[in-house]
Structure formats: C-alpha cells, structure tokens
Amino acid sequence: MTAAHQPTISEVSRRATVRERFTLVAPWIVLGVIALLAVGWPLVAGDQTADFAQALRAPGDGAVLGTDHSGYDLGVRTAEGLRISLLIAIACAVLATVLGVVIGIASVTAGGWVDAIVMRVVDGVNALPHLVVGVVIAAMWRGEPVAIIASIALTHWPAVARVVRAELLEATSAGWVETARLAGASRTFVAARHLLPAVSGQVLVAMTVLLPHAVWHETTLSFLGVGLSPDAASLGTLVGQARGDVLTGAWWTLVVPGVALMVTALAFSWAAASLRRATLPPTGEVWR
C-alpha cells in the first residue's frame, strides 16, 4: 500500500499561478462575450419594425426573451441598448480619466499654491451630489449623448486626479524627478517623460473602475427621463419603459434589461479588481 502523493512546492506554485492567471483573464473574457452579444445579436437579427400585434409576448412565445410593448424582440432590443450604454460609458471613462490625469499632473508639476487651489477645487466637486449635478447638466441638452457624457465625466474626474496626485507625490519624493529638473529638463518634458509613465498603471485601473459607475449613471439619467430619448434603446430607457409594462404582468420587460445591466456592471467591477491586483502592489490599494 503506497502513501498518497503529496504535491511538491513547484506543483503547488504552478497550480496557484494557473489559478491567478485565470482570475486575471476571466473577467475580460466575460466582457468580450458581452461586447460580442451587444454587437453581434442585432446584426444577426437584422432591422426590426414595430409590430403591436406581437406586443408583450412572454419569453419563448415567438421570441427567446419575449417582446416589449412595441412588439420588438426584447433580446435584440436589450443588445442594442447595451451597445449604446457601453459606448457612452467608455466615452465617459476616457474623458474623465484624461481630465483627471491632466489636472493631477499639472497640480504636482506646478506645486505650491497652484496645487493647494486645485485640491480645494477637487474637494468642492466631490462635495457636490453627483447625480443632482448630472441631472442638471443632462437636462440642459435633453436627449443628447454629449450632455450625458459631459454630465458624468465632469463629476468623476476628481477621483482620478486625486489618485494621480498621490502617486506622483510619492514618485517625486524618490529624487529622480528633481534630478531631471536640475539637469535642465523642462516641466513639460518631465511630465511627459517621467510623470505620465509613473502613473500609467493606476490610470488604467482608474479608468476601468469608472466604467461601471458610468453605466449606472447613464442608466439612472435615462430612467429619470433626462438621458437619451425614449426611441433610442439604452439600458436606462428600456428599464424606464418597463415601469408601466410590469403593472400589466409583463415582468420580462424589466428583468431582461435589468439582468443585462447588473451582469455588465459586475463584469466591469471584476475586471477592475483583477487589473488592480495585476498592476498595484498589495499595499497600494487606493480604490476601495
């Protein structure tokens, strides 16, 4: 009778490495599947036309996920809404990240009273209720995607700026930035050559973290009626239109876009967590 095989240290380490790699890659695979469904399903289904004779049909009865109150296939409609919500969320995250990075680098580079003023502005923007400010901005240009993007980006850049500033202050304390300045390098050269690469990992994490926030905010604005116009399918408009349909028993009109919204937001949050583990040291947990 032989003793049970005990795994060696190398085998345990190899298994741990495989699990870690899978944990880092898995959320991006999920996001890839979501993006593929958002783009591919409407293309395969082709153009839809309103058919009120098919309105509010239950899932499986002529449509896999049922139909909405206009007779559109709800699965296709949700995929179209998901595509629009993803595009708006990506635009919001990119714009907010660019603003935060530029302001954060400028604040550290200038230093002194400029840095102090910028930080007070950041505190002031953070003190404002983001949803209320977003509603005001979006209501000024109601139904315009640009207004939604601006309303979200202009309320979320301070978080990025604060993270960038904190990381740059730590980097400049190392001395090599001051060495470059003493060697005659301009502030623009130092910012582009040394400061920006020093925060590239944190910037990528910050942008990924902003994506689920942007999805939720876009959905909320559209649900409140100050986002996209009702004829433009987004997750927010679909959830908003489902309010009346649910009262007639058409529960699927709320469940289908609601599940798509939750899965997408959770996938982005999962991806942000995996990216944070891959790029930040264990003690550098800034986003919590």
HELIX and SHEET records of a PDB file:
HELIX    1   1 ILE A    9  ALA A   45  1                                  37    
HELIX    2   2 PHE A   52  GLN A   54  5                                   3    
HELIX    3   3 LEU A   74  ALA A  110  1                                  37    
HELIX    4   4 GLY A  112  ALA A  127  1                                  16    
HELIX    5   5 HIS A  130  MET A  140  1                                  11    
HELIX    6   6 PRO A  145  THR A  172  1                                  28    
HELIX    7   7 TRP A  176  LEU A  182  1                                   7    
HELIX    8   8 ARG A  187  VAL A  190  1                                   4    
HELIX    9   9 ALA A  191  LEU A  195  3                                   5    
HELIX   10  10 LEU A  196  ALA A  198  1                                   3    
HELIX   11  11 SER A  200  PHE A  223  1                                  24    
HELIX   12  12 LEU A  235  VAL A  246  1                                  12    
HELIX   13  13 TRP A  252  THR A  279  1                                  28    
END                                                                             
